[in-house]
């Protein structure tokens, strides 16, 4: 009988999620893309770049996890 593995523990899945998180982080950091489309009111503190940095951090963590996993 073949042992089933969890979908989220496969190396290909974690690499895919890392790449998606990196692309999303770059998208949210680029002000020309998001600009005033997402946030039309002016605030002194903009949350959109923080979301981008968080996504890039998640991408780095997933990438390191994928490389360390055998």
C-alpha positions in Angstrom: 0.0 0.0 0.0 1.3 3.4 -1.0 1.8 6.0 1.8 -0.2 9.1 1.2 1.6 12.5 1.7 -0.1 15.7 2.7 -0.5 18.1 -0.2 0.8 21.1 1.8 4.0 19.3 2.9 5.3 18.6 -0.7 8.3 20.6 -1.8 6.7 21.6 -5.1 3.7 23.1 -3.3 5.8 25.1 -0.9 7.9 26.5 -3.7 4.7 27.4 -5.6 3.3 29.3 -2.6 6.7 31.0 -2.1 6.6 32.3 -5.7 3.0 33.4 -5.5 3.8 35.3 -2.2 6.8 36.9 -3.8 4.9 38.0 -6.8 2.1 39.4 -4.6 4.6 41.2 -2.4 6.2 42.9 -5.4 2.8 43.8 -6.7 1.7 45.5 -3.5 5.1 47.3 -3.1 4.8 48.9 -6.6 2.9 52.1 -6.1 2.4 52.6 -9.9 0.3 49.4 -10.0 -1.8 49.8 -6.9 -1.7 53.6 -6.7 -5.2 54.9 -5.9 -7.1 52.0 -7.2 -7.0 50.1 -3.9 -7.0 53.0 -1.5 -8.7 56.2 -2.8 -8.4 58.2 0.4 -5.2 59.7 1.7 -3.9 58.4 5.0 -0.8 59.3 6.9 -0.1 55.6 7.3 -0.5 53.4 4.2 -1.1 49.7 4.9 -0.5 48.5 1.4 3.3 48.5 1.4 3.2 46.7 4.8 1.2 43.9 3.2 3.8 43.7 0.4 6.6 43.4 2.9 4.7 40.7 4.8 4.2 38.7 1.7 7.9 39.0 0.8 8.8 37.8 4.3 6.5 34.8 3.9 8.0 34.1 0.6 11.5 34.1 2.1 10.4 31.8 5.0 8.8 29.3 2.6 11.8 29.4 0.3 14.2 28.6 3.1 11.8 25.9 4.4 11.7 24.3 0.9 15.5 24.3 0.5 16.1 22.8 4.0 13.5 20.1 3.5 14.8 17.0 1.8 
